[in-house]
Amino acid sequence: MKNLLILEDHPTSAMVVEEIIATVIPGLNTRVVDSVDQLEKIEPSHVDLVVSDLVLPNSQPAEVIELVSKRFASSLRIFFTALDDMKIEQQVANSGGLLLSKSQHYRELMVKIQSFLKRDAVNLDSFAQRNEFQSLIQMPGMPKPLTIKQAQIMEQVSLGRTGKEIAKMLGMSPDTVNAHIKEAFGRLGVQNRGEAVSNYSVARKLAARLHGEEALAHLQPNVD
């Protein structure tokens, strides 16, 4: 899967769904159009996944479902809406698409999208499964989360602190800090600090979305 098409006249409305999809399937080429009229200009074979709002200018929801499903019959299709209408739900189901509600929580959206795309890049049970040494910071697609100590150190690295500053803050030697950082590289799927900070930020944001910022209190140095 390489190409994502978003049909939305207010792109910010599709940001959460796009963010989840990018987390589950990174590296997609994304194109955004704002009306069904523009669909005629797009070659269906170049689209692997369509994400479409159902409330668009000069179009009824039923028309959008029909047009998108007909033109992109070979593509996976996700529709999202704030409408609560059983007829719409049935039409989307009959078309083979997935219907998402804009009122659904991030975790609910993640569950449905991963199931629909048949991907399990994100461990949604990490909170219940983690032991006393594990954090909630887990890079999508990687088998293990950071340990609490690795996450605490990477939190400080992401804030721009040096190894010596972190060592003093956490009461350990700079060599131990660097050893934890190198161990974190493997769990984040990276080879250097710049990549580690980038991936850590992605994983941290995801953890906050799924579990709430309060669940990340263990990232603070004074929390064991």
N, C-alpha and C positions, 0 to 999 in steps of 0.2 A: 504494500500500500504506500503510495507516494504523494497523491494529489488530493487536497481537501478544497471543496467549494463551499463557501458560506453565502447564503442568500438572506440578506438582512438590510433594511434601510437605515437602521441605527446600529452600526457595528459594535458599539459598546455593549449592546444587549446580548451579543453572541460571545463575549469575551470569556465568560466562565466555562461555557461548553467547549470553546476552542482551547482554553487552558487545560481542561481535563483531557481532551483528545491528544494534545501535544505532550501531556505527561504520560499517557498510555502508549502513544505511538510518536516518539520524537522525530523531528526532521522532516515533517510533511511540508510540501509546497502548498501554501494557502492563497486562495483567490477569493475576494469578496465582491459580490454584485448586489445592487439594491432594488432590483425589480425583476419580475418574471420575464419581461420583455428582453432582457439581456441574455436569457438562457439560450436563445437561438444562435448566439454568437459563440457558444462554447461547444467544443467537440466532446460528446459524451464519453468517448473512449479515453479521454484525458482526465477523467474524474473518477476517483476511487471511492470517495465518501462525500456526501452532500449533507450539510447542516442548514436547515431552513426555518426561519420564523414563519408563522402562519398568518400573521397580520401584516400585509404589505399594501402599498398604495395601489388603488384600482384593482384589487384582487380579493376575492373571497377565500377563506381558509380551504374550503372544499376544492376550489379551483387550483390553489397552490399545490395541494396534495396530489391532485390528478396530473397537473403539468409536470411536476418534479418527478413523480413516479413513472410517468410515461417516457419522458425524455432520458432519464437516467435509470432506466430499468435494470441495468447491469451493475449499478453502483449501490453501495450501502447508503441508506437514507435515514437521517435523524431529523425529526421535526420538533420544535419547541414553541410553547405558547403559554399565555396566562389565562386562556379561555378554559372553561370547564364545561365540556360539551360531549356527551356520550356518542353522538353521531360522528364527531371528529375522531374520537378515540377508536371507534370501530372502523372508520375509513382508513386511518393510518395502519391499524392492525391488519386489515385486509390487503393493504398495499405491500406488506412485508417490511414496513419501516418501524422506527422506534419513536414514540411520542414522549417528550419530556415536559414537565411543568416548570415554569420559571419560579414557582414558589417552593420547589423542592430544595432540601438542604444539599450542600456540596457533597456530602458522603453518599446520599441517595443517588445523586446524579452519577457519581463515580461508579457505584455498584451497577447501575443500569447500563452505563456506557461500556464498562469493561465486559459485562456479560454479553452485550449486543455485538461487540467487536471481537469477542472470544479471546480476550487478552487478560492476563493477570499480572501486569507489571507492578501494580501497587498492592501491597499487603494491607488489606483493610482491617485485619484482625490484630495488627501489631500491638495495640494497647493491651489487649487481653493476653497476648502470647508472650510479651516481653518478660524477662526475668529481672532480678534486682540490679544486674549490671548493664542492662541494655537501655538505650534511649529510644525515643520515638522517631529518630531521624534515620530514614531509610531511603536511599536513592531508588527510584522506580527501576525495576529490572534487576537490581542487585539482591543477592540472596540473604544478606545479613544487615541489620541496622548498625549504626555506630554504637559503641559502648558509651555509657554515660560520661566517662572521662574523655573519650575522643570527642564527643559532642560538645562538652564544656570547653575544650581547647579550641575546637573549630569555631565555636561561637566567638571566642576572643580573636582568633585569626581573622574572621570575617569582619570584625570591628577595627582591624588594622593594627592590632597589638603585635609586638615582636615576641620571639620565643623567650627572651630574657624577661620581658614584662609579664608574660603569662606564667612563667616559672615562678617568679616572685609572688604573683597573685595566688597561685595554687599550692605554693609550698613544696615545689619539686625542682629538680635540676633541669637546666635547659636541654641537656641530652635526653632526659625522660620525656620532656615536652615534644622534642623533635621525633622521638621514637613513636609517640602516640600519633603525631601528624602523619608519619609515613604509613602507619597501620591504617589510618583513616583513608589514605589514598586508595587502598585496595577496596575498601567497602564503599567508597564513592565512585569507583571506576575511573580514576584519574591517575596522572603521573607527575603532576606538579602542583604547587600551591595555588596558582591562579585558577586552574581548572577545579581544584578542590573547593575553593571559595565559591566558585560559580555553582557547582553541583550541590554544595552544602546549602546554599541559599535556596535552590529549587526544592531540595528535600525538606528544609525547615518550613518553607512556605506551605508545602503540601501537608506537613504534620499539623501546622496551625489551622489549616482549612478543615482537616478531618477531625481533629481532636480539641481544637480551641487553644488559644494562646496560654491559658492558665495551665494546661497540661504540659507545657514546656518549661515549667519552673525548674525542672532538673538540669536545665542548661546553665543555670547560674552557678558560679563557682562555690558559693556557700551552701549548695544543696548536694547532699550525697546521693 
